[in-house]
Amino acid sequence: MITKEMSIGQILKEHPQTAEVFMKMGMHCLGCPSATSESVEGAAATHGMQVAELIDRLNQSTSVS
């Protein structure tokens, strides 16, 4: 389960399919060092989105078979 404290890098490493979710939500800097070490909560704040919505979408993408 993905939480707001997890880093973007950790999520992408454990669940590579989440890259599509990040990209669709306007987070295009997935490879930059500062982005990969940032928490989901921090990334949501930086991009002006609700962290709960981002977490929900990320977790949905990890449960798709």
CHARMM-style PDB file with segment names, atoms N, HN, CA, C and O in Angstrom:
ATOM      1  N   MET     1       0.843  -1.185   0.000  1.00  0.00      PROA
ATOM      2  CA  MET     1       0.000   0.000   0.000  1.00  0.00      PROA
ATOM      3  C   MET     1       0.889   1.249   0.000  1.00  0.00      PROA
ATOM      4  O   MET     1       1.850   1.345   0.763  1.00  0.00      PROA
ATOM      5  N   ILE     2       0.553   2.180  -0.854  1.00  0.00      PROA
ATOM      6  HN  ILE     2      -0.228   2.102  -1.474  1.00  0.00      PROA
ATOM      7  CA  ILE     2       1.311   3.421  -0.973  1.00  0.00      PROA
ATOM      8  C   ILE     2       0.780   4.429   0.046  1.00  0.00      PROA
ATOM      9  O   ILE     2      -0.430   4.592   0.207  1.00  0.00      PROA
ATOM     10  N   THR     3       1.708   5.101   0.730  1.00  0.00      PROA
ATOM     11  HN  THR     3       2.690   4.969   0.599  1.00  0.00      PROA
ATOM     12  CA  THR     3       1.334   6.111   1.719  1.00  0.00      PROA
ATOM     13  C   THR     3       1.952   7.452   1.350  1.00  0.00      PROA
ATOM     14  O   THR     3       2.852   7.517   0.513  1.00  0.00      PROA
ATOM     15  N   LYS     4       1.471   8.515   1.972  1.00  0.00      PROA
ATOM     16  HN  LYS     4       0.739   8.462   2.651  1.00  0.00      PROA
ATOM     17  CA  LYS     4       1.957   9.863   1.655  1.00  0.00      PROA
ATOM     18  C   LYS     4       3.404  10.084   2.084  1.00  0.00      PROA
ATOM     19  O   LYS     4       4.057  11.001   1.586  1.00  0.00      PROA
ATOM     20  N   GLU     5       3.913   9.266   2.992  1.00  0.00      PROA
ATOM     21  HN  GLU     5       3.383   8.521   3.396  1.00  0.00      PROA
ATOM     22  CA  GLU     5       5.290   9.404   3.462  1.00  0.00      PROA
ATOM     23  C   GLU     5       6.307   8.763   2.527  1.00  0.00      PROA
ATOM     24  O   GLU     5       7.496   9.073   2.604  1.00  0.00      PROA
ATOM     25  N   MET     6       5.862   7.883   1.656  1.00  0.00      PROA
ATOM     26  HN  MET     6       4.896   7.631   1.593  1.00  0.00      PROA
ATOM     27  CA  MET     6       6.776   7.181   0.756  1.00  0.00      PROA
ATOM     28  C   MET     6       7.373   8.144  -0.267  1.00  0.00      PROA
ATOM     29  O   MET     6       6.737   9.121  -0.663  1.00  0.00      PROA
ATOM     30  N   SER     7       8.601   7.855  -0.689  1.00  0.00      PROA
ATOM     31  HN  SER     7       9.118   7.062  -0.367  1.00  0.00      PROA
ATOM     32  CA  SER     7       9.237   8.699  -1.707  1.00  0.00      PROA
ATOM     33  C   SER     7       8.768   8.258  -3.096  1.00  0.00      PROA
ATOM     34  O   SER     7       8.364   7.115  -3.310  1.00  0.00      PROA
ATOM     35  N   ILE     8       8.837   9.199  -4.017  1.00  0.00      PROA
ATOM     36  HN  ILE     8       9.165  10.127  -3.843  1.00  0.00      PROA
ATOM     37  CA  ILE     8       8.467   8.904  -5.401  1.00  0.00      PROA
ATOM     38  C   ILE     8       9.376   7.793  -5.945  1.00  0.00      PROA
ATOM     39  O   ILE     8       8.904   6.880  -6.623  1.00  0.00      PROA
ATOM     40  N   GLY     9      10.665   7.873  -5.648  1.00  0.00      PROA
ATOM     41  HN  GLY     9      11.048   8.614  -5.097  1.00  0.00      PROA
ATOM     42  CA  GLY     9      11.613   6.855  -6.100  1.00  0.00      PROA
ATOM     43  C   GLY     9      11.282   5.469  -5.583  1.00  0.00      PROA
ATOM     44  O   GLY     9      11.346   4.494  -6.333  1.00  0.00      PROA
ATOM     45  N   GLN    10      10.929   5.371  -4.316  1.00  0.00      PROA
ATOM     46  HN  GLN    10      10.877   6.162  -3.708  1.00  0.00      PROA
ATOM     47  CA  GLN    10      10.571   4.089  -3.713  1.00  0.00      PROA
ATOM     48  C   GLN    10       9.341   3.509  -4.403  1.00  0.00      PROA
ATOM     49  O   GLN    10       9.293   2.318  -4.710  1.00  0.00      PROA
ATOM     50  N   ILE    11       8.356   4.355  -4.640  1.00  0.00      PROA
ATOM     51  HN  ILE    11       8.394   5.323  -4.390  1.00  0.00      PROA
ATOM     52  CA  ILE    11       7.120   3.902  -5.288  1.00  0.00      PROA
ATOM     53  C   ILE    11       7.410   3.409  -6.703  1.00  0.00      PROA
ATOM     54  O   ILE    11       6.943   2.342  -7.101  1.00  0.00      PROA
ATOM     55  N   LEU    12       8.178   4.186  -7.460  1.00  0.00      PROA
ATOM     56  HN  LEU    12       8.558   5.053  -7.137  1.00  0.00      PROA
ATOM     57  CA  LEU    12       8.490   3.787  -8.837  1.00  0.00      PROA
ATOM     58  C   LEU    12       9.291   2.500  -8.881  1.00  0.00      PROA
ATOM     59  O   LEU    12       9.109   1.686  -9.786  1.00  0.00      PROA
ATOM     60  N   LYS    13      10.180   2.304  -7.909  1.00  0.00      PROA
ATOM     61  HN  LYS    13      10.328   2.965  -7.173  1.00  0.00      PROA
ATOM     62  CA  LYS    13      10.985   1.072  -7.868  1.00  0.00      PROA
ATOM     63  C   LYS    13      10.101  -0.141  -7.560  1.00  0.00      PROA
ATOM     64  O   LYS    13      10.236  -1.189  -8.192  1.00  0.00      PROA
ATOM     65  N   GLU    14       9.202   0.006  -6.593  1.00  0.00      PROA
ATOM     66  HN  GLU    14       9.093   0.858  -6.080  1.00  0.00      PROA
ATOM     67  CA  GLU    14       8.359  -1.109  -6.180  1.00  0.00      PROA
ATOM     68  C   GLU    14       7.155  -1.315  -7.102  1.00  0.00      PROA
ATOM     69  O   GLU    14       6.656  -2.432  -7.239  1.00  0.00      PROA
ATOM     70  N   HSD    15       6.694  -0.235  -7.731  1.00  0.00      PROA
ATOM     71  HN  HSD    15       7.100   0.672  -7.620  1.00  0.00      PROA
ATOM     72  CA  HSD    15       5.493  -0.296  -8.570  1.00  0.00      PROA
ATOM     73  C   HSD    15       5.705   0.552  -9.835  1.00  0.00      PROA
ATOM     74  O   HSD    15       5.145   1.643  -9.941  1.00  0.00      PROA
ATOM     75  N   PRO    16       6.497   0.067 -10.784  1.00  0.00      PROA
ATOM     76  CA  PRO    16       6.819   0.865 -11.967  1.00  0.00      PROA
ATOM     77  C   PRO    16       5.593   1.342 -12.754  1.00  0.00      PROA
ATOM     78  O   PRO    16       5.656   2.358 -13.446  1.00  0.00      PROA
ATOM     79  N   GLN    17       4.487   0.613 -12.648  1.00  0.00      PROA
ATOM     80  HN  GLN    17       4.436  -0.212 -12.086  1.00  0.00      PROA
ATOM     81  CA  GLN    17       3.276   0.997 -13.371  1.00  0.00      PROA
ATOM     82  C   GLN    17       2.692   2.321 -12.884  1.00  0.00      PROA
ATOM     83  O   GLN    17       1.848   2.911 -13.559  1.00  0.00      PROA
ATOM     84  N   THR    18       3.131   2.790 -11.726  1.00  0.00      PROA
ATOM     85  HN  THR    18       3.817   2.311 -11.178  1.00  0.00      PROA
ATOM     86  CA  THR    18       2.617   4.066 -11.212  1.00  0.00      PROA
ATOM     87  C   THR    18       3.147   5.260 -11.992  1.00  0.00      PROA
ATOM     88  O   THR    18       2.608   6.360 -11.869  1.00  0.00      PROA
ATOM     89  N   ALA    19       4.190   5.069 -12.790  1.00  0.00      PROA
ATOM     90  HN  ALA    19       4.628   4.176 -12.890  1.00  0.00      PROA
ATOM     91  CA  ALA    19       4.743   6.172 -13.592  1.00  0.00      PROA
ATOM     92  C   ALA    19       3.654   6.795 -14.458  1.00  0.00      PROA
ATOM     93  O   ALA    19       3.610   8.013 -14.630  1.00  0.00      PROA
ATOM     94  N   GLU    20       2.791   5.969 -14.993  1.00  0.00      PROA
ATOM     95  HN  GLU    20       2.827   4.979 -14.854  1.00  0.00      PROA
ATOM     96  CA  GLU    20       1.696   6.472 -15.837  1.00  0.00      PROA
ATOM     97  C   GLU    20       0.761   7.378 -15.041  1.00  0.00      PROA
ATOM     98  O   GLU    20       0.298   8.394 -15.560  1.00  0.00      PROA
ATOM     99  N   VAL    21       0.480   7.025 -13.798  1.00  0.00      PROA
ATOM    100  HN  VAL    21       0.856   6.200 -13.377  1.00  0.00      PROA
ATOM    101  CA  VAL    21      -0.383   7.851 -12.944  1.00  0.00      PROA
ATOM    102  C   VAL    21       0.278   9.197 -12.692  1.00  0.00      PROA
ATOM    103  O   VAL    21      -0.356  10.241 -12.841  1.00  0.00      PROA
ATOM    104  N   PHE    22       1.552   9.175 -12.311  1.00  0.00      PROA
ATOM    105  HN  PHE    22       2.068   8.327 -12.191  1.00  0.00      PROA
ATOM    106  CA  PHE    22       2.270  10.427 -12.066  1.00  0.00      PROA
ATOM    107  C   PHE    22       2.250  11.311 -13.313  1.00  0.00      PROA
ATOM    108  O   PHE    22       1.996  12.511 -13.218  1.00  0.00      PROA
ATOM    109  N   MET    23       2.517  10.724 -14.476  1.00  0.00      PROA
ATOM    110  HN  MET    23       2.724   9.749 -14.552  1.00  0.00      PROA
ATOM    111  CA  MET    23       2.557  11.491 -15.715  1.00  0.00      PROA
ATOM    112  C   MET    23       1.191  12.087 -16.051  1.00  0.00      PROA
ATOM    113  O   MET    23       1.100  13.251 -16.443  1.00  0.00      PROA
ATOM    114  N   LYS    24       0.142  11.300 -15.901  1.00  0.00      PROA
ATOM    115  HN  LYS    24       0.216  10.355 -15.583  1.00  0.00      PROA
ATOM    116  CA  LYS    24      -1.207  11.786 -16.197  1.00  0.00      PROA
ATOM    117  C   LYS    24      -1.614  12.935 -15.275  1.00  0.00      PROA
ATOM    118  O   LYS    24      -2.439  13.774 -15.638  1.00  0.00      PROA
ATOM    119  N   MET    25      -1.032  12.963 -14.089  1.00  0.00      PROA
ATOM    120  HN  MET    25      -0.362  12.281 -13.794  1.00  0.00      PROA
ATOM    121  CA  MET    25      -1.374  14.006 -13.124  1.00  0.00      PROA
ATOM    122  C   MET    25      -0.424  15.202 -13.218  1.00  0.00      PROA
ATOM    123  O   MET    25      -0.457  16.091 -12.368  1.00  0.00      PROA
ATOM    124  N   GLY    26       0.422  15.223 -14.252  1.00  0.00      PROA
ATOM    125  HN  GLY    26       0.449  14.501 -14.943  1.00  0.00      PROA
ATOM    126  CA  GLY    26       1.270  16.379 -14.502  1.00  0.00      PROA
ATOM    127  C   GLY    26       2.641  16.338 -13.867  1.00  0.00      PROA
ATOM    128  O   GLY    26       3.352  17.343 -13.873  1.00  0.00      PROA
ATOM    129  N   MET    27       3.025  15.211 -13.324  1.00  0.00      PROA
ATOM    130  HN  MET    27       2.447  14.395 -13.319  1.00  0.00      PROA
ATOM    131  CA  MET    27       4.341  15.069 -12.706  1.00  0.00      PROA
ATOM    132  C   MET    27       5.278  14.425 -13.716  1.00  0.00      PROA
ATOM    133  O   MET    27       5.380  13.201 -13.792  1.00  0.00      PROA
ATOM    134  N   HSD    28       5.966  15.266 -14.495  1.00  0.00      PROA
ATOM    135  HN  HSD    28       5.883  16.261 -14.434  1.00  0.00      PROA
ATOM    136  CA  HSD    28       6.786  14.779 -15.598  1.00  0.00      PROA
ATOM    137  C   HSD    28       8.269  14.660 -15.260  1.00  0.00      PROA
ATOM    138  O   HSD    28       9.052  14.232 -16.108  1.00  0.00      PROA
ATOM    139  N   CYS    29       8.668  15.022 -14.068  1.00  0.00      PROA
ATOM    140  HN  CYS    29       8.032  15.371 -13.380  1.00  0.00      PROA
ATOM    141  CA  CYS    29      10.096  15.013 -13.685  1.00  0.00      PROA
ATOM    142  C   CYS    29      10.442  13.789 -12.849  1.00  0.00      PROA
ATOM    143  O   CYS    29      11.163  13.903 -11.858  1.00  0.00      PROA
ATOM    144  N   LEU    30       9.950  12.645 -13.226  1.00  0.00      PROA
ATOM    145  HN  LEU    30       9.364  12.552 -14.031  1.00  0.00      PROA
ATOM    146  CA  LEU    30      10.127  11.447 -12.410  1.00  0.00      PROA
ATOM    147  C   LEU    30      11.571  10.985 -12.295  1.00  0.00      PROA
ATOM    148  O   LEU    30      11.914  10.270 -11.353  1.00  0.00      PROA
ATOM    149  N   GLY    31      12.411  11.371 -13.219  1.00  0.00      PROA
ATOM    150  HN  GLY    31      12.132  11.952 -13.985  1.00  0.00      PROA
ATOM    151  CA  GLY    31      13.797  10.937 -13.185  1.00  0.00      PROA
ATOM    152  C   GLY    31      14.737  11.879 -12.469  1.00  0.00      PROA
ATOM    153  O   GLY    31      15.882  11.514 -12.202  1.00  0.00      PROA
ATOM    154  N   CYS    32      14.289  13.083 -12.148  1.00  0.00      PROA
ATOM    155  HN  CYS    32      13.359  13.380 -12.364  1.00  0.00      PROA
ATOM    156  CA  CYS    32      15.234  13.994 -11.511  1.00  0.00      PROA
ATOM    157  C   CYS    32      15.446  13.629 -10.050  1.00  0.00      PROA
ATOM    158  O   CYS    32      14.514  13.218  -9.359  1.00  0.00      PROA
ATOM    159  N   PRO    33      16.688  13.785  -9.585  1.00  0.00      PROA
ATOM    160  CA  PRO    33      17.034  13.369  -8.217  1.00  0.00      PROA
ATOM    161  C   PRO    33      16.149  13.978  -7.135  1.00  0.00      PROA
ATOM    162  O   PRO    33      15.774  13.290  -6.185  1.00  0.00      PROA
ATOM    163  N   SER    34      15.818  15.236  -7.265  1.00  0.00      PROA
ATOM    164  HN  SER    34      16.122  15.795  -8.037  1.00  0.00      PROA
ATOM    165  CA  SER    34      14.990  15.850  -6.217  1.00  0.00      PROA
ATOM    166  C   SER    34      13.579  15.280  -6.230  1.00  0.00      PROA
ATOM    167  O   SER    34      12.959  15.154  -5.175  1.00  0.00      PROA
ATOM    168  N   ALA    35      13.066  14.938  -7.391  1.00  0.00      PROA
ATOM    169  HN  ALA    35      13.570  15.040  -8.249  1.00  0.00      PROA
ATOM    170  CA  ALA    35      11.717  14.376  -7.480  1.00  0.00      PROA
ATOM    171  C   ALA    35      11.672  12.967  -6.901  1.00  0.00      PROA
ATOM    172  O   ALA    35      10.719  12.615  -6.205  1.00  0.00      PROA
ATOM    173  N   THR    36      12.686  12.160  -7.181  1.00  0.00      PROA
ATOM    174  HN  THR    36      13.459  12.446  -7.747  1.00  0.00      PROA
ATOM    175  CA  THR    36      12.650  10.777  -6.722  1.00  0.00      PROA
ATOM    176  C   THR    36      12.791  10.655  -5.208  1.00  0.00      PROA
ATOM    177  O   THR    36      12.326   9.681  -4.616  1.00  0.00      PROA
ATOM    178  N   SER    37      13.427  11.634  -4.584  1.00  0.00      PROA
ATOM    179  HN  SER    37      13.805  12.425  -5.065  1.00  0.00      PROA
ATOM    180  CA  SER    37      13.577  11.572  -3.126  1.00  0.00      PROA
ATOM    181  C   SER    37      12.441  12.285  -2.392  1.00  0.00      PROA
ATOM    182  O   SER    37      12.342  12.201  -1.168  1.00  0.00      PROA
ATOM    183  N   GLU    38      11.596  12.977  -3.129  1.00  0.00      PROA
ATOM    184  HN  GLU    38      11.677  13.046  -4.124  1.00  0.00      PROA
ATOM    185  CA  GLU    38      10.486  13.714  -2.514  1.00  0.00      PROA
ATOM    186  C   GLU    38       9.369  12.762  -2.103  1.00  0.00      PROA
ATOM    187  O   GLU    38       9.137  11.749  -2.762  1.00  0.00      PROA
ATOM    188  N   SER    39       8.684  13.085  -1.022  1.00  0.00      PROA
ATOM    189  HN  SER    39       8.872  13.908  -0.486  1.00  0.00      PROA
ATOM    190  CA  SER    39       7.551  12.271  -0.586  1.00  0.00      PROA
ATOM    191  C   SER    39       6.345  12.532  -1.477  1.00  0.00      PROA
ATOM    192  O   SER    39       6.274  13.555  -2.158  1.00  0.00      PROA
ATOM    193  N   VAL    40       5.413  11.616  -1.467  1.00  0.00      PROA
ATOM    194  HN  VAL    40       5.471  10.785  -0.914  1.00  0.00      PROA
ATOM    195  CA  VAL    40       4.169  11.797  -2.223  1.00  0.00      PROA
ATOM    196  C   VAL    40       3.451  13.048  -1.730  1.00  0.00      PROA
ATOM    197  O   VAL    40       2.906  13.812  -2.527  1.00  0.00      PROA
ATOM    198  N   GLU    41       3.450  13.253  -0.427  1.00  0.00      PROA
ATOM    199  HN  GLU    41       3.892  12.632   0.220  1.00  0.00      PROA
ATOM    200  CA  GLU    41       2.794  14.427   0.146  1.00  0.00      PROA
ATOM    201  C   GLU    41       3.454  15.716  -0.362  1.00  0.00      PROA
ATOM    202  O   GLU    41       2.761  16.665  -0.728  1.00  0.00      PROA
ATOM    203  N   GLY    42       4.774  15.747  -0.384  1.00  0.00      PROA
ATOM    204  HN  GLY    42       5.337  14.976  -0.087  1.00  0.00      PROA
ATOM    205  CA  GLY    42       5.498  16.920  -0.870  1.00  0.00      PROA
ATOM    206  C   GLY    42       5.264  17.159  -2.352  1.00  0.00      PROA
ATOM    207  O   GLY    42       5.092  18.300  -2.779  1.00  0.00      PROA
ATOM    208  N   ALA    43       5.256  16.098  -3.133  1.00  0.00      PROA
ATOM    209  HN  ALA    43       5.396  15.170  -2.786  1.00  0.00      PROA
ATOM    210  CA  ALA    43       5.021  16.216  -4.570  1.00  0.00      PROA
ATOM    211  C   ALA    43       3.618  16.740  -4.852  1.00  0.00      PROA
ATOM    212  O   ALA    43       3.430  17.579  -5.734  1.00  0.00      PROA
ATOM    213  N   ALA    44       2.641  16.250  -4.110  1.00  0.00      PROA
ATOM    214  HN  ALA    44       2.794  15.569  -3.395  1.00  0.00      PROA
ATOM    215  CA  ALA    44       1.269  16.721  -4.289  1.00  0.00      PROA
ATOM    216  C   ALA    44       1.184  18.212  -3.977  1.00  0.00      PROA
ATOM    217  O   ALA    44       0.542  18.964  -4.711  1.00  0.00      PROA
ATOM    218  N   ALA    45       1.819  18.636  -2.909  1.00  0.00      PROA
ATOM    219  HN  ALA    45       2.340  18.025  -2.313  1.00  0.00      PROA
ATOM    220  CA  ALA    45       1.799  20.055  -2.531  1.00  0.00      PROA
ATOM    221  C   ALA    45       2.491  20.904  -3.598  1.00  0.00      PROA
ATOM    222  O   ALA    45       1.996  21.971  -3.961  1.00  0.00      PROA
ATOM    223  N   THR    46       3.628  20.434  -4.097  1.00  0.00      PROA
ATOM    224  HN  THR    46       4.030  19.567  -3.802  1.00  0.00      PROA
ATOM    225  CA  THR    46       4.369  21.155  -5.127  1.00  0.00      PROA
ATOM    226  C   THR    46       3.533  21.343  -6.391  1.00  0.00      PROA
ATOM    227  O   THR    46       3.614  22.378  -7.052  1.00  0.00      PROA
ATOM    228  N   HSD    47       2.741  20.344  -6.713  1.00  0.00      PROA
ATOM    229  HN  HSD    47       2.675  19.503  -6.176  1.00  0.00      PROA
ATOM    230  CA  HSD    47       1.944  20.368  -7.946  1.00  0.00      PROA
ATOM    231  C   HSD    47       0.504  20.828  -7.731  1.00  0.00      PROA
ATOM    232  O   HSD    47      -0.311  20.778  -8.652  1.00  0.00      PROA
ATOM    233  N   GLY    48       0.192  21.272  -6.524  1.00  0.00      PROA
ATOM    234  HN  GLY    48       0.854  21.313  -5.775  1.00  0.00      PROA
ATOM    235  CA  GLY    48      -1.128  21.829  -6.243  1.00  0.00      PROA
ATOM    236  C   GLY    48      -2.270  20.839  -6.341  1.00  0.00      PROA
ATOM    237  O   GLY    48      -3.359  21.178  -6.804  1.00  0.00      PROA
ATOM    238  N   MET    49      -2.023  19.622  -5.907  1.00  0.00      PROA
ATOM    239  HN  MET    49      -1.139  19.346  -5.530  1.00  0.00      PROA
ATOM    240  CA  MET    49      -3.097  18.625  -5.955  1.00  0.00      PROA
ATOM    241  C   MET    49      -3.363  18.052  -4.565  1.00  0.00      PROA
ATOM    242  O   MET    49      -2.553  18.195  -3.650  1.00  0.00      PROA
ATOM    243  N   GLN    50      -4.486  17.418  -4.433  1.00  0.00      PROA
ATOM    244  HN  GLN    50      -5.145  17.302  -5.176  1.00  0.00      PROA
ATOM    245  CA  GLN    50      -4.866  16.801  -3.169  1.00  0.00      PROA
ATOM    246  C   GLN    50      -4.101  15.484  -2.998  1.00  0.00      PROA
ATOM    247  O   GLN    50      -4.152  14.613  -3.866  1.00  0.00      PROA
ATOM    248  N   VAL    51      -3.398  15.349  -1.882  1.00  0.00      PROA
ATOM    249  HN  VAL    51      -3.356  16.057  -1.177  1.00  0.00      PROA
ATOM    250  CA  VAL    51      -2.594  14.149  -1.645  1.00  0.00      PROA
ATOM    251  C   VAL    51      -3.471  12.908  -1.587  1.00  0.00      PROA
ATOM    252  O   VAL    51      -3.057  11.848  -2.058  1.00  0.00      PROA
ATOM    253  N   ALA    52      -4.660  13.006  -1.027  1.00  0.00      PROA
ATOM    254  HN  ALA    52      -4.996  13.867  -0.644  1.00  0.00      PROA
ATOM    255  CA  ALA    52      -5.551  11.840  -0.917  1.00  0.00      PROA
ATOM    256  C   ALA    52      -5.936  11.314  -2.298  1.00  0.00      PROA
ATOM    257  O   ALA    52      -5.997  10.102  -2.508  1.00  0.00      PROA
ATOM    258  N   GLU    53      -6.193  12.218  -3.232  1.00  0.00      PROA
ATOM    259  HN  GLU    53      -6.143  13.202  -3.061  1.00  0.00      PROA
ATOM    260  CA  GLU    53      -6.558  11.801  -4.586  1.00  0.00      PROA
ATOM    261  C   GLU    53      -5.375  11.112  -5.268  1.00  0.00      PROA
ATOM    262  O   GLU    53      -5.549  10.090  -5.931  1.00  0.00      PROA
ATOM    263  N   LEU    54      -4.180  11.668  -5.106  1.00  0.00      PROA
ATOM    264  HN  LEU    54      -4.039  12.498  -4.568  1.00  0.00      PROA
ATOM    265  CA  LEU    54      -2.990  11.071  -5.701  1.00  0.00      PROA
ATOM    266  C   LEU    54      -2.735   9.678  -5.120  1.00  0.00      PROA
ATOM    267  O   LEU    54      -2.479   8.733  -5.867  1.00  0.00      PROA
ATOM    268  N   ILE    55      -2.803   9.550  -3.822  1.00  0.00      PROA
ATOM    269  HN  ILE    55      -3.011  10.317  -3.215  1.00  0.00      PROA
ATOM    270  CA  ILE    55      -2.597   8.248  -3.154  1.00  0.00      PROA
ATOM    271  C   ILE    55      -3.624   7.233  -3.651  1.00  0.00      PROA
ATOM    272  O   ILE    55      -3.284   6.086  -3.940  1.00  0.00      PROA
ATOM    273  N   ASP    56      -4.872   7.662  -3.746  1.00  0.00      PROA
ATOM    274  HN  ASP    56      -5.148   8.594  -3.511  1.00  0.00      PROA
ATOM    275  CA  ASP    56      -5.937   6.770  -4.204  1.00  0.00      PROA
ATOM    276  C   ASP    56      -5.639   6.263  -5.612  1.00  0.00      PROA
ATOM    277  O   ASP    56      -5.750   5.065  -5.876  1.00  0.00      PROA
ATOM    278  N   ARG    57      -5.265   7.155  -6.507  1.00  0.00      PROA
ATOM    279  HN  ARG    57      -5.175   8.127  -6.293  1.00  0.00      PROA
ATOM    280  CA  ARG    57      -4.974   6.753  -7.889  1.00  0.00      PROA
ATOM    281  C   ARG    57      -3.756   5.828  -7.957  1.00  0.00      PROA
ATOM    282  O   ARG    57      -3.746   4.855  -8.711  1.00  0.00      PROA
ATOM    283  N   LEU    58      -2.736   6.143  -7.165  1.00  0.00      PROA
ATOM    284  HN  LEU    58      -2.744   6.934  -6.553  1.00  0.00      PROA
ATOM    285  CA  LEU    58      -1.543   5.292  -7.149  1.00  0.00      PROA
ATOM    286  C   LEU    58      -1.874   3.896  -6.648  1.00  0.00      PROA
ATOM    287  O   LEU    58      -1.442   2.905  -7.236  1.00  0.00      PROA
ATOM    288  N   ASN    59      -2.634   3.814  -5.570  1.00  0.00      PROA
ATOM    289  HN  ASN    59      -2.985   4.620  -5.092  1.00  0.00      PROA
ATOM    290  CA  ASN    59      -2.999   2.499  -5.028  1.00  0.00      PROA
ATOM    291  C   ASN    59      -3.903   1.732  -5.982  1.00  0.00      PROA
ATOM    292  O   ASN    59      -3.798   0.509  -6.080  1.00  0.00      PROA
ATOM    293  N   GLN    60      -4.780   2.423  -6.680  1.00  0.00      PROA
ATOM    294  HN  GLN    60      -4.865   3.416  -6.600  1.00  0.00      PROA
ATOM    295  CA  GLN    60      -5.622   1.747  -7.678  1.00  0.00      PROA
ATOM    296  C   GLN    60      -4.765   1.132  -8.773  1.00  0.00      PROA
ATOM    297  O   GLN    60      -5.053   0.032  -9.244  1.00  0.00      PROA
ATOM    298  N   SER    61      -3.718   1.832  -9.179  1.00  0.00      PROA
ATOM    299  HN  SER    61      -3.484   2.726  -8.797  1.00  0.00      PROA
ATOM    300  CA  SER    61      -2.865   1.319 -10.255  1.00  0.00      PROA
ATOM    301  C   SER    61      -2.069   0.087  -9.821  1.00  0.00      PROA
ATOM    302  O   SER    61      -1.678  -0.726 -10.659  1.00  0.00      PROA
ATOM    303  N   THR    62      -1.831  -0.053  -8.527  1.00  0.00      PROA
ATOM    304  HN  THR    62      -2.149   0.607  -7.846  1.00  0.00      PROA
ATOM    305  CA  THR    62      -1.071  -1.217  -8.059  1.00  0.00      PROA
ATOM    306  C   THR    62      -1.961  -2.439  -7.866  1.00  0.00      PROA
ATOM    307  O   THR    62      -1.455  -3.553  -7.736  1.00  0.00      PROA
ATOM    308  N   SER    63      -3.269  -2.249  -7.846  1.00  0.00      PROA
ATOM    309  HN  SER    63      -3.680  -1.344  -7.953  1.00  0.00      PROA
ATOM    310  CA  SER    63      -4.161  -3.386  -7.631  1.00  0.00      PROA
ATOM    311  C   SER    63      -4.733  -3.931  -8.929  1.00  0.00      PROA
ATOM    312  O   SER    63      -5.506  -4.889  -8.906  1.00  0.00      PROA
ATOM    313  N   VAL    64      -4.365  -3.334 -10.073  1.00  0.00      PROA
ATOM    314  HN  VAL    64      -3.737  -2.556 -10.092  1.00  0.00      PROA
ATOM    315  CA  VAL    64      -4.831  -3.808 -11.367  1.00  0.00      PROA
ATOM    316  C   VAL    64      -4.024  -5.030 -11.755  1.00  0.00      PROA
ATOM    317  O   VAL    64      -2.795  -5.024 -11.689  1.00  0.00      PROA
ATOM    318  N   SER    65      -4.721  -6.071 -12.158  1.00  0.00      PROA
ATOM    319  HN  SER    65      -5.719  -6.075 -12.211  1.00  0.00      PROA
ATOM    320  CA  SER    65      -4.037  -7.322 -12.543  1.00  0.00      PROA
ATOM    321  C   SER    65      -3.623  -7.307 -13.982  1.00  0.00      PROA
ATOM    322  OT1 SER    65      -3.039  -8.276 -14.467  1.00  0.00      PROA
TER     323      SER     65
END
